Amino acid sequence: MKTDLLVIGGGAAGIAAALEASAQGLEVLLLERDTQLGGILNQCIHNGFGLHVFKEELTGPEYAERFIHMFHDKDIAYKLNTTVLDIRKEDAGFVVSASSLQEGWLELECRAIMLASGCYERTRGQIQLPGDRPKGVMPAGSAQRYLNMDGYLVGKDVFILGSGDIGLIMARRMKLEGANVHGVAEIMPHSNGLTRNIVQCLHDYDIPLFLSHTVTDIRGKDRLEGVTIQQVDENWKPISGTDKHFSVDTLLLSVGLVPDTMVFESLDIAMHPVTKGAVVDQHYQTSIPGIFACGNALHVHDLVDYVTEESRRAGRAAARYVKGLSVRQKRLALNSGANIHYTLPQYIDTADFNGVISCMFRVTKKAEQGEFVIRQGDRIIQRKKARFLAPAEMEQLDLDQTMLSDHETPLTLDFEVIRP
């Protein structure tokens, strides 16, 4: 089977990229490993989606449904229950091996690939939690699926480690279902969730948030019986004498998301040490020409609207590549400077830079006000003031090609905190 663009993943990113590439005239095939399109949106039954894209507030399934209808209206080819196993680079493009529940082993030829496989949750083993190994310890996203899609209440006395958005939303969800949510512990001195979720999910329901705290013991033989949390110092080491004990039957983990890039393991693709996703240019093209990435498979977003907007741009870029319109000659680095966690893109293809680039980034500290500064060598090429910054919230800065003083000197983005 042959196609122009193979999209891996049928969630918000994959559907948006497929729609845009198809609108540009490409033949597109989308592969989704689940039983239905929509991805993580299907289990996110809370509202807050669509304010940027549709100018109205939707639930996750409502947001997904609108794009799924668009997808079907365009009659784009897709396969469900299909998992990509391997990617091989060939002279004319790529050969993708996949396993389908209905069709068995598949080999697909394509000219370009869009990775839109989303992300996965860090588990207890990855963060090395001490204590016993009873039932009742699970990622918050898994608990969300069990409750919202399968109808299972995973516990009645709950504690949550990590203040990511999924953890905050599940604190409220479990409370609404009648569970006793004892609190949320966050090892950082600030929450890693959106401010609106801290207010709507914790403050509105009197659920305590323990900042600079982490779980230091888990107790239970068959089922979880209790957890202990302790305050940590600036080096994240537990402080003796700060123990707090909670009798619970469930511990939900909201301790970070990681882009799902396992299909790249057989390829020599440059990966970013902070985002854990691929290194890309402004066209979302990886270090291997013809392979693109978007959405949470590239870097973890805080709003699905941003995923959609980014994936549309990636779909257009993939179409330009397949049509032979992309030029890749010079790569100008965009580096993370003071108080910047990471930037995206990490490189700018200056030979194919027309118009404006949307630079996405996160700061490393909370600040009431500050200023973003882009430098090229000793020259400041752009300044932008900002207010109420937090590491959990994505920031954006538009870079115009006319601002560059040359196409050789790397760019650096800094965030300068302005003290009140």
C-alpha positions as CSV (number, residue, x, y, z in Angstrom):
1,M,0.0,0.0,0.0
2,K,1.4,3.4,-1.0
3,T,0.5,6.9,0.1
4,D,2.0,10.4,0.1
5,L,1.8,11.1,3.8
6,L,1.5,8.5,6.6
7,V,0.1,10.0,9.8
8,I,0.8,8.0,13.0
9,G,-1.9,8.7,15.6
10,G,-5.6,9.6,15.4
11,G,-6.0,12.1,18.2
12,A,-6.2,15.9,18.0
13,A,-2.8,16.3,16.4
14,G,-3.1,13.5,13.8
15,I,-6.5,14.4,12.6
16,A,-5.6,18.1,12.3
17,A,-2.4,17.3,10.4
18,A,-4.2,14.9,8.1
19,L,-7.0,17.3,7.3
20,E,-4.5,20.1,6.5
21,A,-2.3,17.8,4.3
22,S,-5.3,16.5,2.5
23,A,-6.6,20.0,1.8
24,Q,-3.2,20.7,0.2
25,G,-3.8,17.8,-2.3
26,L,-1.9,15.0,-0.6
27,E,-3.0,11.4,-0.4
28,V,-3.1,10.6,3.3
29,L,-3.3,7.4,5.3
30,L,-3.8,7.7,9.1
31,L,-3.0,4.8,11.5
32,E,-4.6,4.7,15.0
33,R,-3.8,1.9,17.5
34,D,-7.0,2.4,19.5
35,T,-10.5,1.2,18.6
36,Q,-11.7,4.7,17.7
37,L,-10.4,8.1,16.6
38,G,-10.1,11.0,19.1
39,G,-7.2,9.9,21.3
40,I,-7.0,11.2,24.8
41,L,-9.9,13.6,24.2
42,N,-12.4,10.7,24.5
43,Q,-11.8,10.4,28.2
44,C,-11.6,14.1,29.0
45,I,-15.3,14.7,29.7
46,H,-14.6,18.1,31.5
47,N,-15.0,21.3,29.6
48,G,-12.4,23.9,28.7
49,F,-11.6,22.8,25.2
50,G,-12.0,24.8,22.0
51,L,-11.9,28.4,23.3
52,H,-9.2,29.3,20.7
53,V,-10.2,27.1,17.8
54,F,-14.0,27.3,18.0
55,K,-14.4,30.3,20.2
56,E,-16.7,28.3,22.6
57,E,-16.1,26.0,25.5
58,L,-16.5,22.3,24.7
59,T,-15.8,19.0,26.5
60,G,-13.0,16.7,25.1
61,P,-15.4,14.3,23.3
62,E,-17.3,17.3,21.8
63,Y,-14.0,18.8,20.5
64,A,-12.9,15.4,19.1
65,E,-16.3,14.8,17.5
66,R,-16.1,18.1,15.5
67,F,-12.8,17.1,14.0
68,I,-13.8,13.5,13.4
69,H,-16.8,14.7,11.4
70,M,-14.5,16.9,9.3
71,F,-12.2,13.9,8.8
72,H,-14.9,11.6,7.6
73,D,-16.4,14.4,5.3
74,K,-13.0,14.5,3.5
75,D,-13.0,10.7,3.1
76,I,-9.4,10.4,4.3
77,A,-8.2,6.8,4.5
78,Y,-7.5,5.4,8.0
79,K,-7.0,2.2,9.9
80,L,-8.0,1.5,13.5
81,N,-6.5,-1.1,15.8
82,T,-3.2,-0.7,13.9
83,T,0.1,-0.3,15.7
84,V,3.3,0.9,14.0
85,L,6.2,-1.4,14.7
86,D,9.1,-0.1,12.6
87,I,10.2,2.6,10.1
88,R,12.8,2.1,7.4
89,K,14.3,4.8,5.3
90,E,14.3,4.0,1.6
91,D,15.6,5.9,-1.5
92,A,12.1,7.0,-2.5
93,G,10.8,7.6,1.0
94,F,9.9,5.2,3.9
95,V,8.6,1.7,4.5
96,V,6.5,1.4,7.6
97,S,5.8,-2.0,9.2
98,A,2.6,-2.2,11.2
99,S,0.4,-4.8,12.9
100,S,-3.4,-4.6,12.4
101,L,-6.0,-6.5,14.4
102,Q,-8.1,-7.0,11.2
103,E,-5.4,-7.3,8.5
104,G,-2.4,-8.8,10.4
105,W,1.1,-7.7,9.2
106,L,1.2,-4.6,7.0
107,E,4.0,-2.9,5.0
108,L,3.2,0.6,3.9
109,E,5.2,2.9,1.6
110,C,5.1,6.6,1.9
111,R,6.9,9.7,0.9
112,A,6.6,11.4,4.3
113,I,5.7,10.6,7.9
114,M,3.9,12.6,10.5
115,L,4.4,11.4,14.1
116,A,1.3,12.4,16.1
117,S,1.2,9.5,18.6
118,G,0.7,11.7,21.7
119,C,2.4,11.0,25.0
120,Y,2.4,8.6,27.9
121,E,2.4,9.1,31.7
122,R,5.4,8.5,33.9
123,T,4.9,5.5,36.2
124,R,5.8,4.7,39.8
125,G,8.9,2.8,38.6
126,Q,10.2,5.7,36.6
127,I,10.1,8.1,39.6
128,Q,11.3,5.3,42.0
129,L,8.7,5.7,44.7
130,P,9.7,3.9,47.9
131,G,7.5,1.6,50.0
132,D,5.3,-1.5,49.5
133,R,3.9,-2.6,46.2
134,P,0.1,-2.9,46.8
135,K,-2.8,-2.5,44.4
136,G,-4.2,1.0,44.2
137,V,-1.2,3.0,42.8
138,M,-1.7,4.1,39.2
139,P,-1.3,7.0,36.8
140,A,-4.0,9.6,37.0
141,G,-4.7,9.3,33.3
142,S,-5.4,5.6,33.6
143,A,-7.8,6.3,36.5
144,Q,-9.5,8.9,34.3
145,R,-10.0,6.3,31.5
146,Y,-11.3,3.7,34.0
147,L,-13.8,6.2,35.4
148,N,-14.9,8.2,32.4
149,M,-15.0,5.5,29.7
150,D,-15.3,2.2,31.6
151,G,-17.4,3.4,34.6
152,Y,-15.1,2.1,37.3
153,L,-14.4,4.2,40.5
154,V,-10.9,3.2,41.3
155,G,-10.9,4.2,45.0
156,K,-12.8,5.9,47.8
157,D,-10.0,7.5,49.8
158,V,-7.6,9.1,47.4
159,F,-4.3,11.0,47.5
160,I,-2.6,12.5,44.4
161,L,1.1,12.9,43.8
162,G,1.9,15.7,41.3
163,S,0.0,18.7,40.4
164,G,-0.1,18.3,36.6
165,D,-3.4,19.2,34.9
166,I,-4.6,15.5,34.8
167,G,-4.0,15.2,38.5
168,L,-5.8,18.4,39.4
169,I,-8.8,17.4,37.1
170,M,-9.0,13.9,38.6
171,A,-8.9,15.4,42.2
172,R,-12.2,17.2,41.3
173,R,-13.6,14.3,39.4
174,M,-13.0,11.8,42.2
175,K,-14.6,14.3,44.6
176,L,-17.6,14.7,42.5
177,E,-18.0,10.9,42.4
178,G,-18.1,10.8,46.2
179,A,-14.5,9.9,46.9
180,N,-12.6,11.5,49.8
181,V,-9.6,13.3,48.2
182,H,-7.1,13.9,51.0
183,G,-4.8,16.2,49.1
184,V,-2.3,16.8,46.3
185,A,1.5,16.8,46.9
186,E,3.8,18.6,44.5
187,I,7.6,18.3,44.8
188,M,8.1,21.7,43.2
189,P,7.5,25.0,45.0
190,H,4.8,25.8,42.4
191,S,2.1,23.8,40.8
192,N,2.6,22.3,37.3
193,G,-1.0,22.8,36.3
194,L,-2.8,25.6,34.8
195,T,-3.9,28.4,37.2
196,R,-7.6,27.9,36.3
197,N,-7.3,24.2,37.2
198,I,-5.8,24.9,40.6
199,V,-8.7,27.3,41.3
200,Q,-11.5,25.2,39.8
201,C,-10.3,21.8,40.9
202,L,-8.7,22.3,44.2
203,H,-9.7,25.7,45.8
204,D,-13.3,25.4,44.9
205,Y,-13.5,21.9,46.5
206,D,-11.3,22.7,49.6
207,I,-8.7,20.1,48.5
208,P,-5.3,20.9,50.1
209,L,-2.2,21.4,47.9
210,F,1.1,20.6,49.6
211,L,3.8,22.4,47.7
212,S,7.4,21.3,48.1
213,H,6.2,17.9,49.3
214,T,6.5,14.3,48.0
215,V,5.5,10.8,48.9
216,T,8.2,9.1,50.9
217,D,6.4,5.9,51.9
218,I,3.7,3.6,50.6
219,R,2.0,1.1,52.9
220,G,-0.2,-1.9,52.2
221,K,0.0,-5.6,51.6
222,D,-2.7,-6.4,49.0
223,R,-4.4,-3.1,48.7
224,L,-2.9,0.4,49.5
225,E,-3.6,1.3,53.1
226,G,-1.7,4.6,53.5
227,V,0.9,7.0,52.3
228,T,3.4,9.3,54.0
229,I,4.5,12.7,52.5
230,Q,7.3,14.9,53.6
231,Q,8.4,18.4,52.8
232,V,11.6,18.7,50.7
233,D,14.4,21.2,50.6
234,E,15.8,23.1,47.7
235,N,17.6,20.0,46.5
236,W,14.4,17.9,46.7
237,K,15.6,16.0,49.7
238,P,13.0,15.1,52.4
239,I,13.2,17.2,55.6
240,S,13.1,15.1,58.8
241,G,10.2,15.8,61.1
242,T,7.8,17.0,58.4
243,D,6.0,13.7,58.0
244,K,2.2,13.7,57.2
245,H,0.3,10.4,57.2
246,F,-2.9,9.7,55.2
247,S,-5.0,6.6,55.3
248,V,-6.0,6.0,51.7
249,D,-6.8,3.1,49.3
250,T,-5.7,4.9,46.1
251,L,-2.6,6.9,45.1
252,L,-2.9,8.6,41.7
253,L,0.3,9.8,40.0
254,S,0.4,13.0,37.9
255,V,4.2,13.2,37.7
256,G,4.7,14.2,34.1
257,L,4.1,13.2,30.5
258,V,6.6,12.0,28.0
259,P,6.3,12.2,24.2
260,D,5.7,8.8,22.7
261,T,8.6,8.5,20.2
262,M,9.2,4.7,20.4
263,V,8.6,4.3,16.7
264,F,11.8,6.4,16.1
265,E,14.0,3.9,18.0
266,S,15.3,2.3,14.7
267,L,16.1,5.7,13.2
268,D,19.0,8.1,14.0
269,I,16.8,11.1,14.8
270,A,18.1,13.9,17.0
271,M,16.1,14.1,20.3
272,H,15.8,17.0,22.6
273,P,17.0,16.3,26.2
274,V,14.3,18.5,27.8
275,T,11.2,17.9,25.7
276,K,12.1,14.2,25.2
277,G,10.7,14.7,21.7
278,A,12.4,15.2,18.3
279,V,14.5,18.3,17.5
280,V,12.7,20.1,14.7
281,D,12.9,23.3,12.6
282,Q,10.0,25.8,12.1
283,H,8.4,23.3,9.7
284,Y,8.2,20.6,12.4
285,Q,10.6,18.5,10.3
286,T,13.0,16.3,12.3
287,S,16.7,15.8,11.6
288,I,15.7,13.2,8.9
289,P,14.1,15.0,5.9
290,G,10.5,13.8,5.3
291,I,9.8,12.9,9.0
292,F,7.7,15.4,10.8
293,A,6.3,15.5,14.4
294,C,3.5,17.5,16.0
295,G,1.3,17.7,19.1
296,N,2.2,15.9,22.3
297,A,4.5,13.5,20.4
298,L,6.8,16.5,19.9
299,H,6.4,18.4,23.2
300,V,3.7,18.3,25.9
301,H,1.1,21.0,25.5
302,D,-1.2,22.5,28.1
303,L,-4.1,23.2,25.7
304,V,-5.5,21.0,22.9
305,D,-6.2,24.1,20.9
306,Y,-2.5,24.7,20.6
307,V,-2.0,21.1,19.5
308,T,-4.5,21.7,16.7
309,E,-2.9,25.0,15.5
310,E,0.6,23.5,15.6
311,S,-0.5,20.3,13.8
312,R,-2.2,22.3,11.0
313,R,1.1,24.1,10.4
314,A,2.9,20.8,10.4
315,G,0.4,19.3,7.9
316,R,1.0,22.2,5.5
317,A,4.7,21.8,5.9
318,A,4.6,18.1,5.1
319,A,2.6,18.9,1.9
320,R,5.2,21.4,0.8
321,Y,7.9,18.7,1.4
322,V,6.1,16.1,-0.7
323,K,5.5,18.6,-3.5
324,G,9.2,19.4,-3.5
325,L,8.8,23.0,-2.4
326,S,10.9,22.7,0.8
327,V,14.5,24.0,0.8
328,R,16.8,22.8,3.5
329,Q,20.2,24.3,3.3
330,K,21.0,26.4,6.4
331,R,19.9,25.7,10.0
332,L,20.1,28.6,12.5
333,A,19.9,27.5,16.1
334,L,17.3,29.0,18.5
335,N,18.7,28.4,22.0
336,S,17.1,28.5,25.4
337,G,18.7,31.3,27.5
338,A,18.2,32.6,31.0
339,N,15.0,31.3,32.7
340,I,13.8,29.5,29.6
341,H,13.1,25.8,29.9
342,Y,13.0,25.0,26.2
343,T,12.1,26.6,22.9
344,L,10.3,25.1,19.8
345,P,11.5,25.1,17.1
346,Q,15.1,24.5,18.1
347,Y,16.3,25.4,14.6
348,I,15.2,27.7,11.8
349,D,15.7,26.8,8.2
350,T,16.8,30.2,6.9
351,A,16.7,29.1,3.3
352,D,13.0,28.4,3.7
353,F,12.0,31.2,6.0
354,N,9.2,33.4,4.6
355,G,6.9,35.4,6.9
356,V,6.6,34.8,10.6
357,I,7.5,31.8,12.8
358,S,5.5,31.0,15.9
359,C,8.0,30.2,18.6
360,M,6.6,28.2,21.6
361,F,8.4,28.0,24.9
362,R,8.1,27.7,28.7
363,V,9.7,29.7,31.5
364,T,11.5,28.0,34.4
365,K,10.0,30.2,37.2
366,K,6.9,32.0,38.2
367,A,6.9,35.7,37.8
368,E,4.3,38.5,38.0
369,Q,5.9,40.4,35.2
370,G,8.9,40.1,32.9
371,E,10.3,40.6,29.5
372,F,11.2,38.1,26.7
373,V,14.3,39.0,24.8
374,I,15.6,37.5,21.6
375,R,19.3,38.1,20.9
376,Q,21.5,37.4,18.0
377,G,25.0,37.7,19.2
378,D,25.3,41.1,20.9
379,R,22.2,42.5,19.1
380,I,18.7,42.5,20.6
381,I,16.3,41.8,17.8
382,Q,13.0,41.6,19.8
383,R,11.6,42.4,23.2
384,K,8.1,41.6,24.5
385,K,6.7,42.3,28.0
386,A,4.6,39.7,29.7
387,R,2.6,39.3,33.0
388,F,1.7,36.4,35.2
389,L,4.2,33.8,33.9
390,A,4.2,30.2,35.1
391,P,6.2,27.1,34.0
392,A,3.0,25.1,33.4
393,E,1.7,27.6,30.8
394,M,3.0,27.7,27.2
395,E,4.2,31.1,25.9
396,Q,4.4,32.2,22.3
397,L,6.5,34.8,20.5
398,D,6.3,35.5,16.7
399,L,9.6,35.9,15.0
400,D,9.7,37.8,11.7
401,Q,12.3,37.1,9.1
402,T,13.1,40.8,8.7
403,M,14.4,40.8,12.3
404,L,17.4,38.6,11.6
405,S,20.7,40.5,11.3
406,D,22.3,37.5,9.6
407,H,21.8,33.8,8.9
408,E,24.8,32.5,10.7
409,T,24.8,33.7,14.3
410,P,22.6,31.6,16.6
411,L,19.5,33.1,18.3
412,T,19.0,33.0,22.1
413,L,15.7,33.6,23.9
414,D,16.0,34.9,27.5
415,F,13.3,35.7,30.1
416,E,14.2,38.7,32.3
417,V,12.1,38.9,35.5
418,I,11.0,42.4,36.4
419,R,10.8,42.9,40.2
420,P,7.8,44.8,41.5
